[in-house]
């Protein structure tokens, strides 16, 4: 202990004497450790420990899939869910959820509220407890008895001012009275962005085997302690085989390659943030490596200046263990100070990073300091300490026997081997910096390419807003059915909007391309086309629209016609398909005039037109298999999105849209009002975030590489002062000395760029399998990285080169 204390005191004195070195080293290490801690704090908040969830590692999301229908992951049916929760040795509890929304009337005003319709164990699965009241009981999760509501914290504050007496009060939702029984904590937000939770109220009929392939719900399961997702999937496979055997000959499950599977819930919760966060974590790890290489170089240089001190200590009997212990102590102090800064600042920077993430991606997540985060930061600090201090310790150990109290000892720790090692470190820095800058260029090129992807419509100049029709107002009534009432409402709103100045066209659609919410799909049957054995049949996405939809969205009509006002209830049923579906099921011929139907009990529908294909919700990938459009007037909908194309700024139409809805039905409220341009741009939000942060980290890598080059050349120039003095005394010109120094700089750049090129090619091949549009922009990214590094190297080498060229030969030789 006395030796440790003595080493600490001596290390503090040594570091205090070299204050510039100490400050630069601590700040550089703090930058690397802090960046990793900040990113990890976000990774923890998003991928490992989402807010408001108890032990998320035991929560699994439950899905169905149809391989033959190209549906790799969809919701589940009630019978699927019953099979999963019956696995009681693996599954502790489970719940279903179905997104819904209501028009809430409170204090004389109508407001739209999003709701999660869940089975009663929903909160138990997440281990979430209310801060006020209770959650619903099993007897309240019954049809007809489910008119109770649990409010989110924000809704409680908005409607009841955060008052405890909200419990027991009523909310009027779609004309029905719902009793408030609980308020959830502010950090519980699952499903994301829901404002309240209401019992789903399923009946025994919903669990009938006839609903096996009616996937209408999302599901989560809490596993028993010690159970894992792999065990659950093995048990679900047995359930799948039992169902296929039950179906017997002609099994739809067998022909469609239907199956059930589970995966960690955190994977679903992270959504589009998962891939960018993993990529950023890899990037900041490279930043840490560059920082460690820089510090290793600085410590090697400092060890060279301490040759005489080490020789004296050796002569006085210091052992190799004692000398290396001193270096370890100094490195640990530097890394410890950097780690302390990282622990204090990492979560704060993590919160800033989370704020920089678009709200739709970051909703439901929160960065919190924790003991685990301190341990992670300490781990980064330990790794940094080892990586930074290993090189000088090894060099000192290697030269220990050569240390003598002679002038030759100057070269004992500062010889060519050390210079080569420092050059290798700087070369590695340059290679990693090249990779990061080229990677930022690749992602920037991919973003530009994705921004040029045509979504299948023109989003410019279009305003959108959604409505959810009040169920109590649109029930079938004597003399008038629900479909007619809904069609009249939609026609009333679109007609009013069409008459406004500057409006080119107004229409309604469900679901809205690039909008929020679910995208329904279904199998269908083609008339006079018997299905082949083991053929699951055609499948499509479904969309309903009004007559002016094509004009409002500027979607091309390729064949036949679009819907008219005559396509209403009581008239022949019609449909329009997109060209992708037409090519898939009517190759080489026109589908116009052909008939299809959804199930044997449904009426035949005639296809009257073919339109251009529209992407569903992303410019990065196109998940559509083709779309069947039907008239809204023939297919009643519970919700719809209005699209209004204008010649003026779309945002100027917000009040007009709200007024048109209120005039048509005062019980309705318009919500999710956005420009269509913003919705399309938001589909690239994760990619845009990644490009911005990669650019920032690429610039940071360039700065660290410049510091490394400057440090190496500056030290090298100091070591070669005598040599340069002799050269100048023998007639070397100023430009020749500058060229001598720059040659070393550009040799390092050349070697680093070659290594960086190889790394970039390998990385680009890997990224192509993970991110869309990563196969372009390689040449321009390489040029960008190369030019940036050459410029940085020239700037970093300028000062040492100028200093070397200014050496006075007389002074240099006199000192020698």
VOMIPA-605293 format. One line per 8 residues: number of its first residue (from 1); their letters; for each residue x, y, z of C-alpha. Coordinates in steps of 0.2 Angstrom, whole numbers, plus 5000, padded with zeros to 4 digits. Example, Ala and Ser with C-alpha at 12.3 -4.5 7.8 and 13.67 -1.06 7.14 Angstrom:
2
1) as) 5062,4978,5039 ~ 5068,4995,5036
//
This chain:
816
1) xxxxxxxx) 5000,5000,5000 ~ 5014,5012,5004 ~ 5021,5008,4987 ~ 5005,5012,4978 ~ 5003,5028,4988 ~ 5021,5033,4983 ~ 5017,5029,4965 ~ 5001,5040,4965
9) xxxxxxxx) 5010,5055,4973 ~ 5024,5054,4961 ~ 5012,5051,4946 ~ 5002,5067,4952 ~ 5018,5077,4953 ~ 5024,5071,4936 ~ 5007,5075,4927 ~ 5006,5092,4936
17) xxxxxxxx) 5023,5097,4929 ~ 5017,5092,4911 ~ 5001,5101,4913 ~ 4998,5103,4894 ~ 5001,5085,4891 ~ 4990,5080,4905 ~ 4975,5092,4899 ~ 4977,5086,4881
25) xxxxxxxx) 4977,5068,4886 ~ 4962,5069,4898 ~ 4952,5079,4886 ~ 4956,5067,4871 ~ 4952,5052,4882 ~ 4936,5060,4889 ~ 4931,5063,4871 ~ 4932,5045,4866
33) xxxxxxxx) 4925,5038,4882 ~ 4912,5051,4884 ~ 4906,5048,4866 ~ 4904,5029,4869 ~ 4896,5032,4886 ~ 4883,5044,4878 ~ 4879,5032,4863 ~ 4878,5018,4876
41) xxxxxxxx) 4866,5028,4886 ~ 4854,5029,4871 ~ 4857,5011,4867 ~ 4852,5006,4884 ~ 4837,5017,4884 ~ 4831,5011,4867 ~ 4838,4993,4865 ~ 4841,4987,4883
49) xxxxxxxx) 4830,4996,4895 ~ 4815,5005,4888 ~ 4807,5017,4900 ~ 4792,5011,4911 ~ 4796,4992,4908 ~ 4801,4980,4922 ~ 4814,4967,4917 ~ 4812,4970,4898
57) xxxxxxxx) 4823,4955,4894 ~ 4808,4944,4899 ~ 4796,4952,4887 ~ 4794,4945,4870 ~ 4784,4951,4855 ~ 4773,4938,4846 ~ 4770,4937,4827 ~ 4763,4927,4813
65) xxxxxxxx) 4771,4925,4796 ~ 4767,4918,4779 ~ 4783,4914,4769 ~ 4774,4911,4752 ~ 4764,4927,4754 ~ 4780,4937,4757 ~ 4773,4942,4774 ~ 4788,4939,4786
73) xxxxxxxx) 4781,4947,4801 ~ 4763,4952,4805 ~ 4751,4953,4819 ~ 4742,4937,4827 ~ 4725,4930,4828 ~ 4716,4927,4844 ~ 4718,4908,4842 ~ 4737,4911,4839
81) xxxxxxxx) 4737,4920,4856 ~ 4728,4906,4865 ~ 4741,4894,4859 ~ 4755,4905,4865 ~ 4748,4908,4883 ~ 4744,4889,4884 ~ 4763,4886,4885 ~ 4762,4890,4904
89) xxxxxxxx) 4779,4882,4908 ~ 4787,4895,4897 ~ 4775,4910,4896 ~ 4770,4918,4913 ~ 4757,4930,4905 ~ 4752,4938,4889 ~ 4741,4951,4881 ~ 4734,4957,4865
97) xxxxxxxx) 4732,4975,4859 ~ 4723,4983,4844 ~ 4725,5002,4840 ~ 4710,5012,4840 ~ 4704,5030,4842 ~ 4689,5039,4849 ~ 4682,5057,4848 ~ 4682,5062,4866
105) xxxxxxxx) 4669,5075,4872 ~ 4674,5084,4888 ~ 4670,5101,4894 ~ 4660,5105,4879 ~ 4674,5102,4866 ~ 4678,5087,4855 ~ 4695,5080,4853 ~ 4702,5065,4845
113) xxxxxxxx) 4711,5053,4857 ~ 4722,5037,4852 ~ 4718,5022,4862 ~ 4726,5005,4865 ~ 4712,4992,4866 ~ 4721,4978,4876 ~ 4717,4962,4886 ~ 4717,4964,4904
121) xxxxxxxx) 4735,4958,4907 ~ 4743,4971,4896 ~ 4750,4981,4911 ~ 4756,4965,4920 ~ 4766,4959,4905 ~ 4776,4975,4906 ~ 4776,4976,4925 ~ 4768,4993,4924
129) xxxxxxxx) 4759,5000,4939 ~ 4747,5015,4939 ~ 4752,5030,4949 ~ 4733,5033,4953 ~ 4719,5021,4954 ~ 4720,5004,4946 ~ 4721,4994,4929 ~ 4706,4984,4923
137) xxxxxxxx) 4700,4968,4930 ~ 4696,4952,4921 ~ 4678,4954,4922 ~ 4679,4972,4914 ~ 4688,4964,4899 ~ 4671,4957,4893 ~ 4660,4963,4879 ~ 4648,4975,4885
145) xxxxxxxx) 4657,4978,4902 ~ 4672,4986,4895 ~ 4667,5004,4897 ~ 4682,5009,4908 ~ 4697,5018,4904 ~ 4715,5020,4910 ~ 4723,5037,4906 ~ 4740,5041,4901
153) xxxxxxxx) 4749,5053,4912 ~ 4748,5067,4899 ~ 4730,5064,4895 ~ 4726,5065,4914 ~ 4735,5082,4915 ~ 4726,5089,4900 ~ 4709,5084,4904 ~ 4709,5083,4923
161) xxxxxxxx) 4723,5095,4927 ~ 4732,5081,4937 ~ 4719,5081,4950 ~ 4717,5065,4960 ~ 4698,5066,4960 ~ 4699,5061,4941 ~ 4696,5043,4947 ~ 4678,5038,4945
169) xxxxxxxx) 4674,5053,4933 ~ 4668,5050,4916 ~ 4674,5053,4898 ~ 4662,5053,4883 ~ 4670,5043,4870 ~ 4661,5041,4853 ~ 4645,5046,4862 ~ 4647,5032,4876
177) xxxxxxxx) 4652,5036,4894 ~ 4668,5028,4900 ~ 4673,5028,4918 ~ 4691,5033,4923 ~ 4698,5020,4934 ~ 4717,5023,4933 ~ 4732,5034,4928 ~ 4748,5027,4922
185) xxxxxxxx) 4765,5033,4926 ~ 4773,5047,4914 ~ 4786,5035,4908 ~ 4775,5021,4902 ~ 4771,5023,4884 ~ 4767,5006,4876 ~ 4760,5005,4863 ~ 4769,5021,4858
193) xxxxxxxx) 4760,5037,4858 ~ 4743,5030,4865 ~ 4733,5042,4876 ~ 4723,5029,4885 ~ 4719,5011,4887 ~ 4703,5002,4886 ~ 4698,4984,4888 ~ 4697,4974,4872
201) xxxxxxxx) 4682,4964,4877 ~ 4685,4948,4866 ~ 4672,4934,4866 ~ 4674,4916,4866 ~ 4669,4917,4847 ~ 4684,4927,4844 ~ 4695,4913,4849 ~ 4686,4900,4838
209) xxxxxxxx) 4698,4891,4826 ~ 4688,4899,4811 ~ 4698,4915,4816 ~ 4715,4906,4815 ~ 4721,4916,4800 ~ 4712,4933,4805 ~ 4727,4942,4811 ~ 4720,4958,4819
217) xxxxxxxx) 4730,4960,4834 ~ 4748,4964,4841 ~ 4754,4953,4855 ~ 4767,4953,4869 ~ 4772,4939,4881 ~ 4781,4939,4898 ~ 4792,4924,4899 ~ 4795,4914,4915
225) xxxxxxxx) 4811,4917,4925 ~ 4824,4906,4916 ~ 4814,4904,4900 ~ 4820,4911,4883 ~ 4814,4915,4866 ~ 4822,4900,4858 ~ 4812,4889,4870 ~ 4797,4898,4866
233) xxxxxxxx) 4799,4897,4847 ~ 4802,4878,4848 ~ 4786,4876,4858 ~ 4777,4887,4845 ~ 4783,4876,4831 ~ 4775,4861,4839 ~ 4758,4871,4840 ~ 4760,4876,4822
241) xxxxxxxx) 4762,4857,4817 ~ 4747,4853,4827 ~ 4736,4866,4818 ~ 4742,4860,4801 ~ 4737,4842,4806 ~ 4720,4848,4812 ~ 4717,4857,4795 ~ 4721,4841,4786
249) xxxxxxxx) 4722,4839,4767 ~ 4723,4856,4758 ~ 4729,4865,4773 ~ 4731,4884,4770 ~ 4744,4885,4784 ~ 4754,4872,4775 ~ 4752,4879,4758 ~ 4756,4897,4763
257) xxxxxxxx) 4770,4892,4775 ~ 4761,4900,4789 ~ 4770,4900,4806 ~ 4771,4909,4823 ~ 4787,4916,4831 ~ 4793,4927,4845 ~ 4807,4939,4847 ~ 4814,4950,4860
265) xxxxxxxx) 4801,4964,4863 ~ 4815,4977,4863 ~ 4818,4973,4845 ~ 4801,4979,4840 ~ 4801,4993,4852 ~ 4817,5000,4844 ~ 4810,5000,4827 ~ 4819,5010,4814
273) xxxxxxxx) 4831,5016,4827 ~ 4839,4999,4829 ~ 4851,4999,4814 ~ 4857,5017,4816 ~ 4861,5015,4834 ~ 4871,4999,4831 ~ 4880,5008,4817 ~ 4884,5023,4828
281) xxxxxxxx) 4890,5012,4842 ~ 4903,5005,4830 ~ 4908,5022,4824 ~ 4911,5029,4842 ~ 4921,5013,4845 ~ 4932,5018,4831 ~ 4933,5036,4838 ~ 4939,5028,4854
289) xxxxxxxx) 4952,5018,4845 ~ 4959,5034,4836 ~ 4959,5043,4853 ~ 4969,5028,4861 ~ 4981,5028,4847 ~ 4984,5047,4849 ~ 4987,5045,4868 ~ 4999,5030,4865
297) xxxxxxxx) 5009,5041,4853 ~ 5009,5056,4865 ~ 5015,5044,4879 ~ 5028,5036,4869 ~ 5034,5054,4865 ~ 5034,5058,4883 ~ 5043,5043,4888 ~ 5057,5048,4876
305) xxxxxxxx) 5059,5064,4885 ~ 5061,5055,4902 ~ 5075,5044,4896 ~ 5087,5052,4909 ~ 5075,5051,4923 ~ 5072,5032,4919 ~ 5091,5029,4918 ~ 5094,5037,4935
313) xxxxxxxx) 5080,5027,4943 ~ 5087,5011,4936 ~ 5105,5015,4942 ~ 5097,5018,4959 ~ 5090,5001,4959 ~ 5072,5003,4952 ~ 5066,4986,4945 ~ 5057,4984,4929
321) xxxxxxxx) 5041,4981,4939 ~ 5043,4997,4949 ~ 5046,5007,4933 ~ 5031,4999,4923 ~ 5020,5001,4939 ~ 5024,5020,4938 ~ 5018,5021,4920 ~ 5002,5010,4924
329) xxxxxxxx) 4998,5022,4938 ~ 5000,5038,4927 ~ 4989,5030,4913 ~ 4976,5025,4926 ~ 4975,5042,4933 ~ 4973,5050,4916 ~ 4960,5037,4911 ~ 4951,5038,4928
337) xxxxxxxx) 4950,5057,4926 ~ 4943,5055,4908 ~ 4931,5042,4914 ~ 4924,5053,4928 ~ 4921,5067,4915 ~ 4912,5054,4904 ~ 4901,5048,4919 ~ 4896,5065,4923
345) xxxxxxxx) 4893,5071,4905 ~ 4889,5055,4895 ~ 4870,5054,4901 ~ 4868,5073,4897 ~ 4875,5071,4880 ~ 4864,5055,4878 ~ 4849,5066,4882 ~ 4854,5079,4869
353) xxxxxxxx) 4856,5065,4856 ~ 4839,5058,4860 ~ 4832,5076,4858 ~ 4840,5076,4841 ~ 4831,5060,4836 ~ 4814,5064,4827 ~ 4800,5062,4840 ~ 4791,5048,4830
361) xxxxxxxx) 4806,5038,4832 ~ 4811,5043,4850 ~ 4794,5043,4858 ~ 4793,5031,4873 ~ 4812,5032,4877 ~ 4821,5041,4890 ~ 4840,5042,4895 ~ 4843,5040,4914
369) xxxxxxxx) 4859,5039,4924 ~ 4861,5022,4932 ~ 4874,5011,4941 ~ 4875,5000,4926 ~ 4880,5015,4915 ~ 4893,5020,4928 ~ 4900,5002,4926 ~ 4900,5003,4907
377) xxxxxxxx) 4909,5020,4907 ~ 4922,5012,4919 ~ 4924,4997,4907 ~ 4927,5009,4893 ~ 4939,5018,4904 ~ 4948,5002,4908 ~ 4949,4997,4890 ~ 4956,5015,4886
385) xxxxxxxx) 4969,5014,4899 ~ 4975,4997,4893 ~ 4975,5002,4875 ~ 4984,5019,4878 ~ 4997,5013,4891 ~ 5002,4996,4883 ~ 5013,5003,4870 ~ 5024,5014,4881
393) xxxxxxxx) 5025,5001,4894 ~ 5031,4988,4882 ~ 5044,5000,4874 ~ 5051,5004,4892 ~ 5051,4985,4896 ~ 5060,4981,4880 ~ 5074,4995,4883 ~ 5076,4992,4902
401) xxxxxxxx) 5092,4983,4900 ~ 5099,4996,4889 ~ 5096,5011,4901 ~ 5113,5018,4906 ~ 5119,5035,4913 ~ 5127,5039,4897 ~ 5123,5050,4882 ~ 5119,5034,4872
409) xxxxxxxx) 5104,5032,4884 ~ 5095,5046,4874 ~ 5091,5033,4861 ~ 5086,5019,4872 ~ 5068,5024,4872 ~ 5068,5035,4857 ~ 5076,5025,4843 ~ 5070,5020,4826
417) xxxxxxxx) 5059,5006,4833 ~ 5049,5018,4843 ~ 5047,5030,4829 ~ 5041,5016,4818 ~ 5028,5011,4831 ~ 5022,5029,4832 ~ 5021,5030,4813 ~ 5011,5014,4813
425) xxxxxxxx) 4999,5021,4826 ~ 4996,5037,4816 ~ 4994,5026,4800 ~ 4980,5016,4809 ~ 4972,5033,4814 ~ 4972,5039,4796 ~ 4965,5022,4790 ~ 4950,5023,4803
433) xxxxxxxx) 4948,5042,4799 ~ 4947,5038,4780 ~ 4934,5024,4784 ~ 4923,5036,4794 ~ 4924,5050,4782 ~ 4921,5038,4767 ~ 4907,5030,4777 ~ 4899,5047,4780
441) xxxxxxxx) 4900,5050,4761 ~ 4892,5033,4757 ~ 4877,5036,4768 ~ 4876,5054,4761 ~ 4876,5047,4743 ~ 4863,5034,4748 ~ 4852,5048,4756 ~ 4852,5058,4740
449) xxxxxxxx) 4848,5043,4730 ~ 4833,5038,4742 ~ 4827,5056,4741 ~ 4826,5054,4722 ~ 4815,5038,4724 ~ 4798,5041,4716 ~ 4784,5036,4729 ~ 4772,5034,4715
457) xxxxxxxx) 4763,5050,4718 ~ 4767,5069,4720 ~ 4768,5074,4738 ~ 4771,5093,4735 ~ 4757,5104,4738 ~ 4746,5091,4748 ~ 4739,5093,4765 ~ 4732,5078,4774
465) xxxxxxxx) 4722,5076,4790 ~ 4713,5061,4797 ~ 4696,5057,4805 ~ 4689,5043,4815 ~ 4670,5041,4813 ~ 4660,5042,4829 ~ 4653,5024,4830 ~ 4637,5029,4838
473) xxxxxxxx) 4633,5042,4825 ~ 4636,5030,4810 ~ 4627,5014,4815 ~ 4614,5007,4803 ~ 4597,5016,4806 ~ 4580,5013,4798 ~ 4580,5018,4780 ~ 4598,5022,4779
481) xxxxxxxx) 4613,5011,4781 ~ 4630,5014,4789 ~ 4639,5014,4772 ~ 4628,5028,4765 ~ 4630,5039,4780 ~ 4649,5037,4780 ~ 4649,5040,4761 ~ 4638,5056,4763
489) xxxxxxxx) 4650,5063,4777 ~ 4665,5060,4766 ~ 4657,5067,4751 ~ 4651,5082,4761 ~ 4669,5086,4767 ~ 4678,5083,4750 ~ 4665,5094,4741 ~ 4667,5108,4753
497) xxxxxxxx) 4686,5107,4752 ~ 4685,5107,4733 ~ 4676,5123,4732 ~ 4689,5132,4742 ~ 4700,5145,4733 ~ 4717,5137,4728 ~ 4711,5119,4730 ~ 4714,5108,4714
505) xxxxxxxx) 4707,5092,4721 ~ 4701,5084,4738 ~ 4698,5066,4742 ~ 4698,5053,4756 ~ 4708,5037,4757 ~ 4711,5023,4770 ~ 4725,5019,4774 ~ 4735,5035,4769
513) xxxxxxxx) 4752,5031,4760 ~ 4766,5036,4771 ~ 4753,5039,4785 ~ 4753,5032,4803 ~ 4743,5016,4808 ~ 4741,4999,4801 ~ 4740,4993,4782 ~ 4727,4980,4780
521) xxxxxxxx) 4730,4966,4768 ~ 4720,4950,4763 ~ 4720,4935,4751 ~ 4708,4935,4737 ~ 4701,4923,4723 ~ 4702,4926,4705 ~ 4686,4920,4695 ~ 4688,4905,4684
529) xxxxxxxx) 4706,4902,4690 ~ 4707,4886,4701 ~ 4721,4886,4714 ~ 4735,4874,4711 ~ 4740,4862,4725 ~ 4750,4870,4739 ~ 4746,4887,4731 ~ 4740,4899,4745
537) xxxxxxxx) 4732,4910,4732 ~ 4734,4928,4728 ~ 4737,4941,4741 ~ 4736,4960,4741 ~ 4736,4976,4752 ~ 4719,4984,4753 ~ 4715,5002,4751 ~ 4698,5012,4750
545) xxxxxxxx) 4697,5029,4741 ~ 4685,5042,4734 ~ 4683,5047,4716 ~ 4695,5062,4716 ~ 4709,5052,4724 ~ 4720,5050,4709 ~ 4719,5068,4704 ~ 4723,5074,4722
553) xxxxxxxx) 4738,5062,4723 ~ 4743,5063,4704 ~ 4744,5044,4703 ~ 4743,5039,4684 ~ 4729,5029,4677 ~ 4736,5016,4666 ~ 4721,5007,4660 ~ 4702,5007,4661
561) xxxxxxxx) 4694,5020,4673 ~ 4695,5026,4691 ~ 4680,5027,4703 ~ 4665,5039,4700 ~ 4651,5045,4710 ~ 4640,5031,4703 ~ 4651,5018,4712 ~ 4640,5018,4728
569) xxxxxxxx) 4630,5006,4738 ~ 4617,4997,4728 ~ 4627,4998,4712 ~ 4639,4985,4704 ~ 4654,4982,4715 ~ 4670,4988,4707 ~ 4689,4988,4711 ~ 4705,4995,4703
577) xxxxxxxx) 4722,4986,4705 ~ 4739,4994,4703 ~ 4752,4988,4690 ~ 4762,4978,4702 ~ 4747,4967,4706 ~ 4742,4966,4688 ~ 4760,4960,4683 ~ 4760,4947,4697
585) xxxxxxxx) 4743,4939,4693 ~ 4739,4944,4675 ~ 4755,4944,4667 ~ 4755,4949,4648 ~ 4736,4953,4649 ~ 4725,4967,4656 ~ 4715,4963,4672 ~ 4701,4975,4667
593) xxxxxxxx) 4685,4966,4666 ~ 4691,4951,4677 ~ 4682,4948,4693 ~ 4689,4944,4711 ~ 4682,4941,4728 ~ 4689,4940,4746 ~ 4683,4923,4752 ~ 4670,4911,4745
601) xxxxxxxx) 4656,4920,4755 ~ 4660,4937,4747 ~ 4652,4945,4732 ~ 4662,4946,4715 ~ 4670,4962,4712 ~ 4674,4968,4694 ~ 4691,4976,4690 ~ 4688,4992,4680
609) xxxxxxxx) 4705,5000,4680 ~ 4724,4999,4683 ~ 4734,5013,4691 ~ 4752,5016,4695 ~ 4761,5008,4710 ~ 4762,5018,4726 ~ 4775,5014,4740 ~ 4767,5011,4756
617) xxxxxxxx) 4777,5019,4770 ~ 4795,5020,4765 ~ 4807,5027,4752 ~ 4820,5014,4758 ~ 4811,4998,4755 ~ 4795,4994,4746 ~ 4785,4981,4756 ~ 4769,4982,4744
625) xxxxxxxx) 4765,4966,4735 ~ 4752,4976,4725 ~ 4736,4985,4730 ~ 4717,4982,4727 ~ 4708,4999,4728 ~ 4689,4999,4732 ~ 4677,5014,4732 ~ 4674,5020,4750
633) xxxxxxxx) 4655,5022,4746 ~ 4654,5003,4744 ~ 4666,4999,4759 ~ 4662,5007,4775 ~ 4677,5013,4785 ~ 4679,5018,4803 ~ 4693,5031,4799 ~ 4699,5040,4784
641) xxxxxxxx) 4712,5053,4779 ~ 4708,5068,4768 ~ 4721,5073,4755 ~ 4719,5091,4748 ~ 4730,5097,4734 ~ 4732,5116,4733 ~ 4741,5129,4723 ~ 4744,5138,4739
649) xxxxxxxx) 4755,5133,4754 ~ 4747,5117,4761 ~ 4749,5123,4779 ~ 4737,5138,4775 ~ 4723,5125,4773 ~ 4724,5118,4790 ~ 4710,5129,4797 ~ 4700,5126,4781
657) xxxxxxxx) 4701,5107,4783 ~ 4696,5108,4802 ~ 4681,5119,4797 ~ 4675,5108,4783 ~ 4675,5092,4795 ~ 4666,5102,4809 ~ 4653,5109,4797 ~ 4649,5091,4790
665) xxxxxxxx) 4648,5084,4808 ~ 4652,5094,4823 ~ 4655,5077,4833 ~ 4671,5074,4822 ~ 4688,5081,4825 ~ 4702,5081,4813 ~ 4719,5075,4819 ~ 4737,5070,4812
673) xxxxxxxx) 4737,5086,4801 ~ 4753,5086,4790 ~ 4759,5090,4773 ~ 4761,5075,4763 ~ 4779,5081,4759 ~ 4784,5080,4777 ~ 4777,5062,4779 ~ 4787,5056,4764
681) xxxxxxxx) 4803,5065,4771 ~ 4800,5058,4789 ~ 4802,5040,4781 ~ 4820,5045,4779 ~ 4822,5052,4797 ~ 4833,5038,4803 ~ 4844,5038,4788 ~ 4845,5057,4789
689) xxxxxxxx) 4850,5056,4808 ~ 4863,5043,4804 ~ 4871,5054,4790 ~ 4871,5069,4802 ~ 4880,5060,4816 ~ 4892,5051,4804 ~ 4897,5068,4797 ~ 4900,5074,4815
697) xxxxxxxx) 4910,5059,4820 ~ 4919,5059,4803 ~ 4925,5077,4807 ~ 4930,5072,4824 ~ 4940,5058,4817 ~ 4949,5070,4805 ~ 4953,5082,4820 ~ 4960,5067,4830
705) xxxxxxxx) 4970,5061,4815 ~ 4977,5079,4812 ~ 4982,5079,4831 ~ 4991,5063,4828 ~ 5000,5068,4813 ~ 5005,5085,4821 ~ 5011,5076,4837 ~ 5022,5064,4827
713) xxxxxxxx) 5030,5076,4815 ~ 5033,5089,4829 ~ 5042,5076,4840 ~ 5051,5069,4825 ~ 5057,5087,4820 ~ 5063,5090,4838 ~ 5073,5073,4837 ~ 5080,5078,4821
721) xxxxxxxx) 5085,5096,4825 ~ 5104,5091,4824 ~ 5102,5082,4808 ~ 5093,5097,4800 ~ 5106,5109,4807 ~ 5119,5099,4798 ~ 5109,5098,4782 ~ 5107,5117,4782
729) xxxxxxxx) 5125,5120,4786 ~ 5130,5110,4771 ~ 5118,5120,4760 ~ 5101,5113,4761 ~ 5088,5125,4756 ~ 5072,5130,4766 ~ 5061,5121,4753 ~ 5071,5105,4754
737) xxxxxxxx) 5069,5104,4773 ~ 5050,5107,4772 ~ 5049,5094,4758 ~ 5059,5082,4770 ~ 5046,5084,4784 ~ 5031,5084,4772 ~ 5038,5068,4764 ~ 5036,5059,4781
745) xxxxxxxx) 5018,5066,4782 ~ 5012,5060,4765 ~ 5020,5043,4767 ~ 5009,5041,4782 ~ 4994,5047,4773 ~ 4998,5036,4758 ~ 4999,5020,4769 ~ 4984,5025,4779
753) xxxxxxxx) 4973,5028,4764 ~ 4978,5011,4756 ~ 4973,5003,4773 ~ 4957,5014,4773 ~ 4952,5009,4756 ~ 4953,4991,4760 ~ 4943,4994,4776 ~ 4930,5004,4766
761) xxxxxxxx) 4927,4991,4753 ~ 4924,4977,4766 ~ 4913,4989,4776 ~ 4903,4994,4760 ~ 4899,4976,4756 ~ 4893,4973,4774 ~ 4882,4988,4774 ~ 4874,4984,4757
769) xxxxxxxx) 4866,4969,4766 ~ 4859,4980,4780 ~ 4855,4997,4773 ~ 4846,5002,4756 ~ 4855,5011,4742 ~ 4872,5008,4749 ~ 4879,5002,4732 ~ 4882,5020,4725
777) xxxxxxxx) 4893,5034,4728 ~ 4909,5024,4731 ~ 4920,5034,4720 ~ 4915,5051,4726 ~ 4916,5045,4744 ~ 4934,5039,4742 ~ 4938,5056,4734 ~ 4930,5065,4748
785) xxxxxxxx) 4940,5055,4761 ~ 4956,5056,4752 ~ 4955,5075,4749 ~ 4950,5078,4767 ~ 4964,5068,4774 ~ 4977,5076,4762 ~ 4971,5093,4767 ~ 4971,5089,4785
793) xxxxxxxx) 4989,5081,4784 ~ 4995,5097,4775 ~ 4988,5108,4789 ~ 4995,5097,4803 ~ 5012,5096,4795 ~ 5013,5115,4791 ~ 5019,5120,4808 ~ 5032,5107,4811
801) xxxxxxxx) 5039,5109,4793 ~ 5040,5128,4795 ~ 5048,5126,4813 ~ 5061,5113,4805 ~ 5065,5125,4791 ~ 5068,5139,4803 ~ 5082,5130,4813 ~ 5098,5140,4815
809) xxxxxxxx) 5112,5128,4810 ~ 5124,5137,4822 ~ 5112,5135,4837 ~ 5108,5117,4833 ~ 5126,5112,4832 ~ 5131,5122,4847 ~ 5118,5113,4858 ~ 5124,5097,4852
//
